[in-house]
């Protein structure tokens, strides 16, 4: 099994876009016991990936609880970089 941050990045090569909650939902089957699979930690990982040019922000919205959801996607170059270094 891949490290959690690798799995987070790899998730974006398989979906059009996702927010932290989407990532948590997608990965909870394999990573539910990881302490870092929490909203704040996933948001931090996504923001780091964006700062490093692997992900781009696509849109944002407020959920029913009043929390901001920021959506990201891996552009072509970001996805290629992720796939180059993180194999399936």
C-alpha positions in Angstrom: 0.0 0.0 0.0 1.2 3.5 -0.9 1.9 6.2 1.7 -1.2 8.3 2.2 0.1 11.4 0.5 1.0 9.4 -2.6 -2.5 7.9 -2.6 -4.0 11.4 -2.3 -2.0 12.6 -5.3 -2.7 9.5 -7.3 -6.4 10.0 -6.7 -6.3 13.2 -8.8 -5.0 11.3 -11.8 -8.2 9.2 -11.8 -10.9 11.9 -11.2 -11.8 15.1 -13.0 -11.8 17.1 -9.7 -12.1 16.6 -6.0 -12.2 18.4 -2.7 -10.8 17.1 0.7 -14.0 15.5 1.6 -14.1 13.6 -1.7 -10.5 12.4 -1.2 -11.3 11.2 2.3 -14.4 9.3 1.1 -12.5 7.7 -1.8 -9.5 6.6 0.4 -11.3 5.7 3.7 -11.6 2.0 2.7 -7.8 1.5 2.7 -6.6 4.3 4.9 -9.3 4.7 7.5 -6.9 3.9 10.3 -4.5 6.6 9.3 -4.6 9.6 11.6 -3.7 11.9 8.7 -6.9 11.0 6.9 -8.7 14.0 8.5 -10.0 17.1 6.8 -7.3 19.5 8.0 -4.5 17.1 7.1 -5.9 16.4 3.7 -6.4 20.1 3.0 -2.8 20.7 4.0 -1.6 18.0 1.5 -3.8 19.4 -1.3 -2.4 23.0 -0.7 1.1 21.7 -0.7 0.5 19.8 -4.0 -1.0 23.0 -5.4 2.0 25.1 -4.2 4.3 22.5 -5.9 2.4 22.8 -9.2 0.9 19.3 -9.1 -2.7 20.4 -8.6 -4.8 23.5 -9.5 -7.8 24.9 -7.8 -10.9 24.6 -10.0 -13.7 26.0 -7.9 -15.0 26.4 -4.4 -18.4 26.3 -2.6 -19.9 26.3 0.8 -21.3 23.0 2.1 -24.5 22.5 4.1 -22.5 23.0 7.4 -21.0 26.3 6.2 -17.6 24.8 5.5 -15.6 26.0 2.5 -14.9 23.2 0.0 -12.1 23.9 -2.4 -11.9 21.7 -5.5 -8.7 20.8 -7.3 -7.7 18.9 -10.4 -4.4 17.6 -11.7 -3.6 19.4 -15.0 -2.0 17.4 -17.8 1.6 18.3 -16.7 0.8 17.7 -13.0 -0.8 14.3 -13.7 2.2 13.3 -15.9 4.5 14.2 -13.0 2.5 12.3 -10.5 2.3 9.2 -12.7 6.0 9.4 -13.5 7.0 9.2 -9.8 4.0 7.2 -8.3 3.3 4.0 -10.0 0.0 2.0 -9.6 
